[in-house]
Amino acid sequence: MSIARDADDPTVLAVARSAAAWADEANWPGSVTLTRASTGLDPETDMTPLSPWTQDIYPGDPAEIEADLTLVLALEKLPDVASAHISAEGWPSVQLTSLDTFASTFRTLSALPQFAKGAAYSYVGELPTLHVVHIPERMSTEAIEAVIRIAVENPEAEVELQSLTSEGNRWPELWVAHLTEEQRARVDAQLRDPALADADPEGYSIPFQLSVLGPNGPELSWGTFGDVPDTSS
């Protein structure tokens, strides 16, 4: 089933509900595939581009169908989202194509119900490398945005905010590599800023590790967000 390229959100949702109702009444054994129609030929390549999205509509709970499709429509409005993987039991993950809009897209996505308990966000470009595991219970939005700024301001850096995502073992740690000595000093000062002392909502310390490639290999230094005393021991 094809949806017009310019169909608004209420129309798309109405069609999805109708498709689910029809499948339910007909005892349809599978799903109805709802596809956003293509814009036609690409004038530069004479090729038909892939449809913006495809969503399988199963007979079932109308509220669940609407929630799933509402998320699809929200992602459609964010052109820097390259892909998103969201399942009922897995950890959500998103790949973004723009570092400049990474922070604003993160704010939009993290406010959606499907991302409320956390998600992984990655920049899929060349350099810099940016990977963020957001654990809302362990790290504030402001601290996440400070991490994103480090990647934006240090275009040669590799920035990874990692954390296990299993229940009961969620403790983020930031690693920043490929810095110059000058960059390391600046990033260290930014992360120790007292404004980041509440990076963890409950006051725990969040460690970071900075790396400079010296003549004898990587030279490491450590600290905590907001210079909060280490609470790991």
Residue pairs with C-beta under 8 A, 6 or more apart in sequence:
1 15
1 19
1 32
1 33
1 34
1 35
2 35
2 36
2 37
3 11
3 12
3 15
3 34
3 35
3 36
3 37
4 37
5 36
5 37
5 38
5 39
5 52
7 15
9 70
9 73
12 34
12 69
12 73
13 66
13 69
13 70
13 73
15 34
16 34
16 55
16 57
16 65
16 66
16 69
17 62
17 65
17 66
19 32
19 34
19 57
20 32
20 57
20 58
20 59
20 60
20 62
20 65
22 28
22 32
23 31
23 32
23 57
23 58
23 59
24 59
24 60
28 59
30 58
31 56
31 57
31 58
32 56
32 57
33 54
33 55
33 56
33 57
34 54
34 55
34 56
34 57
34 69
35 51
35 53
35 54
35 55
36 51
36 52
36 53
36 54
36 76
37 51
38 48
38 49
38 50
38 51
39 49
40 48
41 47
41 48
42 48
42 49
52 76
53 72
53 75
53 76
55 68
55 69
55 72
57 65
57 69
58 65
67 113
67 114
71 86
71 112
71 114
74 108
74 112
75 81
75 84
78 105
78 108
78 109
80 96
80 97
80 98
80 101
80 102
80 105
81 94
81 95
81 96
81 97
81 105
81 109
82 95
82 96
82 97
82 124
83 94
83 95
84 92
84 93
84 94
84 95
85 92
85 93
85 94
86 92
86 114
91 118
91 119
91 120
91 165
92 114
92 115
92 118
92 119
92 120
93 119
93 120
93 121
93 122
94 109
94 119
94 120
94 121
94 122
95 122
95 123
95 124
96 102
96 105
96 121
96 122
96 123
96 124
97 123
97 124
97 125
98 105
98 123
98 125
99 123
99 125
99 128
99 130
99 151
99 152
100 152
102 121
102 123
102 130
102 148
102 151
102 152
103 145
103 148
103 149
106 121
106 132
106 134
106 144
106 145
106 148
107 141
107 145
109 115
109 119
109 121
110 116
110 119
110 134
110 136
110 141
115 134
116 136
117 136
118 133
118 134
118 135
118 136
118 137
118 165
118 170
119 133
119 134
120 131
120 132
120 133
120 134
120 165
121 131
121 132
121 134
122 130
122 131
122 132
123 129
123 130
123 131
123 151
127 155
127 156
127 157
128 151
128 154
128 155
128 156
128 157
128 158
128 159
129 151
129 157
129 158
129 159
129 160
130 148
130 151
130 159
130 160
131 159
131 160
131 161
131 162
132 144
132 147
132 148
132 160
132 161
133 161
133 162
133 163
133 165
133 172
134 144
134 161
135 163
135 165
135 170
135 172
137 170
137 201
138 163
138 170
138 171
138 172
138 200
138 201
138 204
138 206
139 161
139 172
139 199
139 200
139 201
139 206
140 198
140 199
140 200
140 201
142 195
142 196
142 199
143 196
143 199
143 206
143 225
144 161
146 190
146 191
146 196
146 199
146 225
147 159
147 161
147 174
149 190
150 157
150 159
150 176
150 187
150 190
150 191
151 157
151 159
154 176
154 179
154 183
154 187
156 178
156 179
157 176
157 177
157 178
157 179
157 183
158 175
158 176
158 177
158 178
159 174
159 175
159 176
160 174
160 175
160 176
161 172
161 173
161 174
161 175
162 172
162 173
162 174
162 175
163 170
163 171
163 172
163 173
164 170
164 171
171 204
171 232
172 206
173 206
173 207
173 208
173 209
174 191
174 206
174 207
174 208
174 209
174 225
175 208
175 209
175 211
176 187
176 208
176 209
176 210
176 211
177 210
177 211
177 218
178 211
178 213
179 187
179 210
179 211
179 212
180 212
181 212
184 210
184 211
184 212
184 221
187 210
188 210
188 221
188 223
191 208
191 223
191 224
191 225
191 226
192 223
192 224
192 225
192 226
192 227
193 226
194 226
194 227
195 226
196 225
196 226
197 225
197 226
197 227
197 228
198 226
199 206
199 225
199 226
199 228
200 206
200 225
200 228
203 228
204 228
204 231
205 224
205 225
205 228
205 229
205 230
205 231
205 232
206 224
206 225
206 228
207 222
207 223
207 224
207 230
207 232
208 222
208 223
208 224
208 225
209 220
209 221
209 222
210 220
210 221
210 222
210 223
211 218
211 219
211 220
212 218
212 219
213 219
224 230
